[in-house]
Amino acid sequence: MIVNEQVAIDHGLKKDEYKKICQLLKRTPNITELGIFSAMWNEHCSYKSSKIHLKKLPTKGKRVIQGPGENAGVIDIDDDDAIVFKIESHNHPSFIEPYQGAATGVGGIMRDVFTMGARPIANLNSIHFGSPQHKKTKNLLRGVVHGIGGYGNCMGVPTIAGQTSFDSSYNGNILVNAMTLGLVKKNKIFYSKAAGLNKPVIYVGSKTGRDGIHGASMASANFDEKIEEKKPTVQVGDPFTEKLLLEACLELMTGDSIIAIQDMGAAGLTSSSIEMASKGNLGIEINLNNVPCREANMTPYEIMLSESQERMLIVLENGKEELAKKIFDKWNLDFAVIGKTTNSKKIELFFNNNQVASIPINTLVENSPMYERKWKKTKMPIRNKFKKEVFKNLKIVDVLNKILANPNICSKEWIWQQYDHTVMGDTIQKPGGDAGVVRIHGTNKAIATSVDSSAVYCWAHPLTGGKQIVCESWRNLISVGATPIALTNCLNFGSPENENNMGEFVECLQGIAEASEYLKYPIVSGNVSFYNQTKDDGIKPTPTIGGVGLIKNYSKMITMEFKEVNNLVLVIGKTEGNIDQSIFARYILDKKNGPPPEINFFNEKNIGETLLKLIENDLIKSAHDVSLGGLLTAISKMCIKANKGINLKKPKLLIHELEYFFSEDQGRYIIEVHPNNIKTVKNILDESAVHYDELGTINNSNELYFSDKIKVTIDELKSSNTNWLKDYMNK
């Protein structure tokens, strides 16, 4: 094919980018070379619109072993153990083909983790869908959930936590963010930096097919009415092959054969080979005739751009080929020597004894475009002044039942019941709590992890919203008794070429950075997903945070359900009654403007650390952070999970009781305390200057009492909370 400007544009490149390629090469690229540039220079691989901003994130900490720049981040959890973790998006493929898109998203993130020598121990996901009334939502949800479960369950890795939300902004672009944690010994971590000359480059795993060609480019483009034509760009997964690949790689990693290893993810053989060579400041030579292919007559272009799944690229020590081949033969996987490292600092491809590509590595990596996009700042919205009349016809029990049944509040049990969350036998806190928890096998340690996002807050004011997600993640880990260590982020936004969308990205990132810095909660890995829009309609800004924390002795782990009748219930942290952007304001009062709740870093840190002190001293029985839906929603969930009731005190209020019970003020937790410990708890709270209110006493009547006249059974609340999603999916 003759390459010209239009062919480059058809590959997703801009006119100026094509001109730059010709200048760097001092010639016109051939079609294979153009394909390689289009893969490496697209947004998904090059981060060309985001990298100048990503540099501002705090990435270092006492326990950080590896920050951004590798397949995944790595943190120290003592005793020579380390946790490898990352979150990634598979949004565009999941909208086009929900089962395979979600399944291969899970497969891809697990490969990122075991590429570094870590055995996966837990999966999580954050999935976002359009309005429940939209014609595609139900089928997309069903396909995505089946895809996540189908891949993770077959791999034998538990899915222990997650998040699901609904919003009309996702009608044309759903979000599927997958996260994996793996366990590794600190002295057996593997990296992707190639080293040494004339070292054999090895292809292992599945054969290469035509599925997924241009997958990375498709992930860097807006959708239009021709979306169905993009189905061939969605990869096809095979979890049983990935399980074999996992075991074969980990077996090879017990020795000293591997110099570098990289999974073939986005842009397949192209990105994996170029990234390894670039990090090692080397060249790489590949004979494409040696690449195992499952389809006849594949061209160099197709082989290099295929995103077929379950494949790895390895640089081996000389003389280790036979040893490695025996291992992969045993696991019935392809193994082929396809090339070698060189000192050319180029990627050189050969096919049928002809050189079909020769590109300096630095033109693909260091010289890739970097844009400082124009962006618009978002003003803080004016607070609403809610007159007392708006509350007068609202009955508290009716409001509570409606909020508990809201699609974004209701129980997601229908989803997580389809995931195997106990396989491997180390899950000690299942989905449905503040965070999932897995024990480190054979030890007293446990790892807590959660995923969080708050698109509505980020849409109302990106800077505040960015701060809030990090603080929410922090609270979820603390609520189960874990000390937060580090986080990973998946930044989902619309087109960076739109000044408003770019402004949302920049300010959300600023908020994330400020919160991470203050809380000493660094960002060790992540992913940017732009162009989540159809035509001109972008999603609400949806940065997702995956947090990881350590429980040194899992016997001190806390769960959210109430434990004992007659125990006292307190809320720590102050309730101001700000209801703007709350579920109550948006869905009960139909008021969708106003600012998100304020964030106070000092209070977040102080209250969180004080709660950890109470937990360490065995002074509380249960805990739950107050977030979406407010105080009464959180109390109700604790009652539902325990099947116990509560006698609520009438609060002394300067605000309306609906504002008190349903505001989403930040930095609050509900705690359960035995009467014998209440004096000690209050003393510690007072010493730490932590505000608290006494809420009530746990009862054995299976009812929630507001007063002698107002009560509701826990069964009724449970019915409201658990039935919506189940009924929706069964209709």
Summary of the structure (lengths in Angstrom):
residues: 731
radius of gyration: 26.2
end to end distance: 51.3
largest distance: 88.3
contacts: 2846
relative contact order: 0.13
helix: 38%
strand: 23%
